Structures are given as structure tokens and as C-alpha cells.
Amino acid sequence: MEKETKTILGYTCQKATGSCKGRQYTAWFTTDIPVSFGPWKLQGLPGLIMEASDASQRIKITCTKITLGASLPGDISLELPTDATVTTHKEYDRMEKAYRESLNADGANGGDVTIDKVDVKGDTQAKARKKPGVNYPLELTN
């Protein structure tokens, strides 16, 4: 996060820079709307991301309108499901941390994971298979 600011749609936004998958990004976020939300993998700043772009300006996303206090369409319900699990903030944070750590495990990041044996309805295949990597169109590939 940097000290530089600018105004977007009447909100004071702060500049943040970083890299993701080999690409440099600049994001402008506002803490006036204190939700940690934004496009794609750029979420996580302490406010709503109003604008984001890569260094080459090949990718640029800009918020063009914010509607506050709008009502939901009649067919959408925000009621809790009857089977929802009640938890505390502390327990939720613990579960979220465990989830994030499992995503960073060797098998979940597209590393060189191989499957030695596959058994489908009695038919075994001893040939090793490489797990396919994740392909995001906005990420650089080597």
C-alpha cells in the first residue's frame, strides 16, 4: 500500500501495488466502503477496489457505478439455511486458516503431482499421470 491517493466516483482511493503470477498490478481501493472485495485475485485490501490494472495497461478494470440501499429482487432470499452451522469468530478464523493452509499444500498449487495408480471399477492403470495445472487466462504462462 502506498500513500498516493485519487478520487474515483467521489470516493478517496489509496494506491496499492503488487504482483500475481508474474504480472505487476496497481489497485486503487477505498476504505470509505470497508469491504475487502475486488476483481479476481486482487481481493484482500482493507476496502473496496475501485480500479485495477496491470503495468502494461493490457488489463484494466474500473468501477463505473455504486448503488447503495438497493432492494433485492423478489426471488432472492438472504435467510440463513436451516442446516447452517453456528460458530464463533475465533473458530471461524481457525477454520479459514486451516483452509488457506491446505490450499498452499504441495498438491493444491499446481506443482508436479503425479498419480501412481488409478483403480476404476477393477480396471487398474499403472501408468503415472501428471495432475493438470490450473490455467487462468489472465495469468502469464511459462
C-alpha positions in Angstrom: 0.0 0.0 0.0 1.2 3.4 -0.9 0.4 7.0 0.3 -0.7 8.2 -3.1 -4.5 8.9 -3.4 -7.0 9.8 -6.1 -10.8 10.2 -6.3 -13.0 7.7 -8.1 -16.8 8.2 -8.2 -16.5 10.6 -5.3 -14.6 8.2 -3.1 -11.0 8.8 -1.9 -8.9 5.8 -3.0 -5.5 4.7 -1.9 -3.0 3.1 -4.3 -1.7 -0.4 -3.7 0.8 -2.3 -5.9 1.8 -6.0 -6.1 2.4 -8.9 -8.4 0.4 -12.0 -9.2 1.6 -14.8 -11.5 4.5 -12.7 -12.9 2.3 -9.7 -13.7 2.6 -6.3 -11.8 -0.7 -4.8 -10.7 -1.9 -1.4 -9.4 -5.1 -1.3 -7.5 -7.0 1.7 -6.1 -9.2 1.0 -3.1 -11.4 3.0 -0.8 -11.8 2.4 2.9 -15.0 4.5 2.8 -16.6 1.2 1.7 -15.0 -1.1 4.2 -15.4 -4.4 2.3 -12.4 -6.5 1.3 -13.6 -7.1 -2.2 -12.4 -6.6 -5.7 -11.9 -8.3 -9.1 -10.3 -11.7 -9.5 -7.3 -12.4 -7.3 -6.8 -8.8 -6.3 -9.2 -9.0 -3.3 -8.0 -8.7 0.2 -7.2 -5.0 0.6 -8.9 -3.1 3.5 -11.6 -1.6 1.3 -13.4 -1.9 -2.0 -11.2 -2.0 -5.0 -12.5 0.7 -7.4 -9.8 0.4 -10.1 -7.1 -2.2 -11.0 -4.7 -2.5 -13.9 -1.6 -4.4 -14.9 1.7 -2.5 -15.6 1.2 -2.7 -19.4 -2.5 -1.5 -19.2 -3.5 -4.7 -21.0 -5.9 -5.5 -18.2 -7.8 -2.6 -16.7 -10.9 -2.9 -14.5 -12.8 0.2 -13.3 -15.8 0.6 -11.1 -18.3 2.8 -13.0 -21.3 2.8 -10.6 -22.1 2.1 -7.0 -25.7 1.7 -5.9 -26.3 1.8 -2.2 -29.5 0.8 -0.5 -30.9 -1.1 -3.4 -33.5 -3.8 -2.7 -33.1 -7.4 -3.7 -35.3 -8.9 -6.5 -38.3 -10.8 -5.1 -37.0 -14.2 -6.0 -33.7 -13.9 -3.9 -33.6 -14.7 -0.2 -30.8 -13.9 2.2 -32.2 -16.1 5.0 -29.8 -18.5 6.7 -30.2 -22.1 5.6 -31.8 -24.3 8.2 -28.7 -26.6 8.4 -26.3 -23.6 8.9 -23.5 -24.3 11.5 -23.3 -21.7 14.3 -19.7 -20.8 15.2 -17.7 -18.1 16.9 -15.4 -15.6 15.2 -12.4 -17.4 16.8 -13.5 -20.8 15.4 -14.2 -19.3 12.0 -10.8 -17.8 11.8 -9.2 -21.1 12.8 -11.2 -22.9 10.1 -10.3 -20.3 7.5 -6.6 -20.5 8.4 -6.7 -24.3 8.0 -8.5 -24.0 4.7 -5.9 -21.5 3.4 -3.0 -23.7 4.6 -4.5 -26.7 2.8 -4.6 -24.6 -0.4 -0.9 -23.9 -0.1 -0.1 -27.6 0.3 2.1 -29.1 -2.5 -0.8 -30.8 -4.2 -3.1 -27.8 -4.4 -0.8 -25.3 -6.1 -0.4 -27.0 -9.5 3.0 -28.4 -8.7 4.4 -31.6 -10.1 1.9 -34.0 -8.6 1.7 -37.5 -10.1 -0.8 -40.2 -9.6 0.9 -43.6 -9.4 -2.1 -45.9 -9.7 -5.8 -45.4 -10.7 -8.4 -48.1 -9.9 -11.7 -47.6 -11.6 -14.2 -50.4 -11.2 -11.5 -53.0 -11.1 -9.5 -51.7 -14.1 -6.1 -50.6 -12.9 -3.7 -48.3 -14.8 -0.1 -48.4 -13.6 0.9 -45.6 -15.8 1.8 -42.4 -13.9 -0.3 -39.4 -14.8 0.6 -35.8 -14.2 -2.1 -33.7 -12.5 -3.2 -30.9 -14.9 -2.2 -27.4 -13.9 -4.7 -24.6 -13.4 -5.0 -22.3 -16.4 -6.2 -18.8 -15.8 -6.4 -16.7 -18.9 -5.2 -13.6 -17.2 -2.1 -15.2 -15.7 1.2 -15.4 -17.6 2.4 -18.9 -18.6 6.0 -20.1 -19.0 
